[in-house]
Amino acid sequence: MGSLAMLSGCSGQKSDDQIIRDSLTSELDSIKNLDENFVNELSESIDMSQLSVYGIDGVKFMKAYLDGFDYTIDSVNVEGDTAQAQITLTCKSYTAYLQALRDAVNLRIANPDELAGKSNDDINKEIGDIVIGSLDGVGLAATQPVTITYTRDGEEWKPASSTSGDIAAALITN
């Protein structure tokens, strides 16, 4: 979340609250609009490259997972040189995805004879199809609220260094 790195306090007549809200909106809209840089960053941070053995592009997987993403900025509380913003994210339910994946795998392995004679590549492709198919049917769910802490540094507001990780964690634990 690169542009969250520094929020300028010199934005004309905007309040600190509004400066933080504007920055959050800009960053969260980049997720909502499936910004290529954000999706690539998230895919790398979660190491989605492991899916390539199943014929799945990690970036395409993240785009499918984030399809329908939305957010609300629930509150921004500024106290002196610190602030806390609380946001709620909405994306595909990771818990529901894992359950759908388990169900699909269990259904598939219920007939092991069908796998006999298939090459590893064919089996891996089939696993990839199951992974994507399981994701496609998952509904949206709200995350637990995420609190982002900011600190004023001179004329700028800076988010805590853990912000990107906190948002990524919320996205894959709902």
C-alpha positions as CSV (number, residue, x, y, z in Angstrom):
1,M,0.0,0.0,0.0
2,G,2.6,2.4,-1.2
3,S,0.8,5.7,-1.2
4,L,-0.3,5.1,2.4
5,A,3.3,5.7,3.3
6,M,2.8,9.4,3.9
7,L,-0.2,11.6,4.1
8,S,0.3,15.2,3.8
9,G,-1.1,17.5,6.6
10,C,-0.9,20.4,4.2
11,S,-4.0,19.9,2.2
12,G,-5.6,23.3,2.3
13,Q,-8.5,23.3,4.8
14,K,-9.0,19.6,5.1
15,S,-9.2,18.2,8.6
16,D,-6.8,15.5,9.7
17,D,-9.9,13.1,9.7
18,Q,-10.6,13.9,6.1
19,I,-7.0,13.6,5.0
20,I,-6.9,10.1,6.5
21,R,-10.3,9.2,5.0
22,D,-9.2,10.4,1.5
23,S,-6.0,8.4,1.7
24,L,-7.8,5.3,2.8
25,T,-10.4,5.7,0.0
26,S,-7.6,6.1,-2.6
27,E,-5.8,2.9,-1.3
28,L,-8.9,0.8,-0.9
29,D,-10.3,1.9,-4.3
30,S,-7.1,0.5,-5.8
31,I,-8.1,-2.9,-4.3
32,K,-11.7,-2.5,-5.4
33,N,-10.6,-1.6,-8.9
34,L,-8.2,-4.6,-8.9
35,D,-5.2,-2.3,-9.5
36,E,-2.5,-4.4,-11.1
37,N,0.3,-3.3,-8.7
38,F,-1.8,-4.1,-5.6
39,V,-2.8,-7.5,-6.9
40,N,0.8,-8.3,-7.9
41,E,2.0,-7.2,-4.5
42,L,-0.6,-9.2,-2.6
43,S,0.0,-12.3,-4.8
44,E,3.7,-12.1,-4.1
45,S,3.3,-11.5,-0.3
46,I,1.1,-14.6,0.0
47,D,3.4,-16.5,-2.4
48,M,0.7,-17.5,-4.9
49,S,3.4,-18.8,-7.2
50,Q,3.0,-22.2,-5.6
51,L,-0.3,-22.5,-7.5
52,S,1.5,-22.6,-10.8
53,V,2.1,-26.3,-10.5
54,Y,-1.7,-26.7,-10.9
55,G,-1.8,-24.4,-13.9
56,I,-3.1,-21.4,-11.9
57,D,-1.7,-17.9,-12.3
58,G,-1.5,-16.4,-8.8
59,V,-2.5,-12.9,-10.0
60,K,-5.6,-14.3,-11.8
61,F,-6.5,-16.2,-8.6
62,M,-6.2,-13.0,-6.5
63,K,-8.3,-11.1,-9.0
64,A,-11.0,-13.8,-8.9
65,Y,-10.8,-13.8,-5.1
66,L,-11.1,-10.0,-4.9
67,D,-13.9,-9.8,-7.4
68,G,-16.7,-8.0,-5.6
69,F,-14.4,-6.4,-3.0
70,D,-15.8,-3.4,-1.2
71,Y,-15.1,-1.5,2.0
72,T,-16.5,1.0,4.5
73,I,-14.5,3.4,6.6
74,D,-16.3,3.0,9.9
75,S,-14.6,5.7,11.9
76,V,-11.5,7.9,12.1
77,N,-10.5,9.1,15.6
78,V,-7.7,11.7,15.8
79,E,-6.1,12.4,19.2
80,G,-3.2,14.8,19.0
81,D,-0.4,13.2,16.9
82,T,-2.0,9.8,16.6
83,A,-5.1,8.5,14.9
84,Q,-7.0,5.3,14.5
85,A,-9.1,4.5,11.5
86,Q,-11.4,1.5,11.6
87,I,-12.4,-0.1,8.3
88,T,-14.5,-3.1,7.4
89,L,-13.7,-5.0,4.2
90,T,-16.0,-7.2,2.1
91,C,-14.6,-9.9,-0.1
92,K,-15.2,-13.6,-0.9
93,S,-15.3,-15.6,2.3
94,Y,-12.0,-17.4,2.7
95,T,-13.6,-19.8,5.2
96,A,-16.3,-20.6,2.7
97,Y,-13.7,-21.0,0.0
98,L,-11.7,-23.5,2.0
99,Q,-14.9,-25.5,2.8
100,A,-15.9,-25.5,-0.9
101,L,-12.4,-26.7,-1.8
102,R,-12.5,-29.5,0.9
103,D,-15.9,-30.6,-0.4
104,A,-14.8,-30.6,-4.0
105,V,-11.6,-32.6,-3.2
106,N,-13.5,-35.1,-1.1
107,L,-16.0,-35.6,-3.8
108,R,-13.2,-36.1,-6.3
109,I,-11.2,-38.5,-4.3
110,A,-14.3,-40.6,-3.5
111,N,-13.6,-42.4,-6.8
112,P,-9.9,-43.1,-6.8
113,D,-10.2,-45.4,-9.7
114,E,-10.9,-42.4,-12.0
115,L,-7.4,-41.1,-11.2
116,A,-5.7,-44.4,-12.1
117,G,-3.6,-44.1,-15.2
118,K,-3.7,-40.3,-15.3
119,S,-0.4,-38.4,-15.5
120,N,0.8,-36.1,-12.8
121,D,0.3,-33.2,-15.1
122,D,-3.3,-34.2,-15.8
123,I,-4.0,-34.7,-12.0
124,N,-2.4,-31.3,-11.3
125,K,-4.6,-29.6,-14.0
126,E,-7.6,-31.3,-12.4
127,I,-6.6,-29.9,-9.0
128,G,-6.3,-26.5,-10.5
129,D,-9.8,-26.7,-12.0
130,I,-11.1,-27.7,-8.6
131,V,-9.3,-24.8,-6.9
132,I,-10.7,-22.2,-9.3
133,G,-14.2,-23.9,-9.5
134,S,-14.4,-23.8,-5.7
135,L,-13.5,-20.1,-5.6
136,D,-16.0,-19.2,-8.3
137,G,-19.0,-20.3,-6.2
138,V,-18.0,-18.5,-3.0
139,G,-20.2,-15.6,-1.7
140,L,-19.0,-12.3,-0.2
141,A,-18.6,-11.7,3.5
142,A,-17.5,-8.9,5.7
143,T,-14.2,-9.1,7.6
144,Q,-13.8,-8.3,11.2
145,P,-13.1,-4.6,11.6
146,V,-9.5,-3.6,10.9
147,T,-7.9,-0.8,12.9
148,I,-5.2,1.2,11.2
149,T,-3.0,3.4,13.4
150,Y,-1.5,6.6,12.1
151,T,1.1,8.9,13.5
152,R,1.7,12.5,12.6
153,D,5.3,13.2,11.6
154,G,5.7,16.9,11.1
155,E,3.0,17.8,8.6
156,E,2.4,14.2,7.4
157,W,0.3,11.3,8.7
158,K,2.0,7.9,8.4
159,P,0.2,4.6,8.8
160,A,1.8,1.9,11.0
161,S,4.2,-0.3,9.1
162,S,1.9,-3.3,9.7
163,T,-1.0,-1.7,7.7
164,S,-0.5,-3.7,4.5
165,G,-0.1,-7.0,6.4
166,D,-3.2,-6.2,8.5
167,I,-5.3,-5.6,5.4
168,A,-3.9,-8.7,3.7
169,A,-4.6,-10.8,6.8
170,A,-8.2,-9.5,7.0
171,L,-8.7,-10.4,3.3
172,I,-7.7,-14.0,3.8
173,T,-9.2,-14.8,7.1
174,N,-12.9,-13.8,6.8
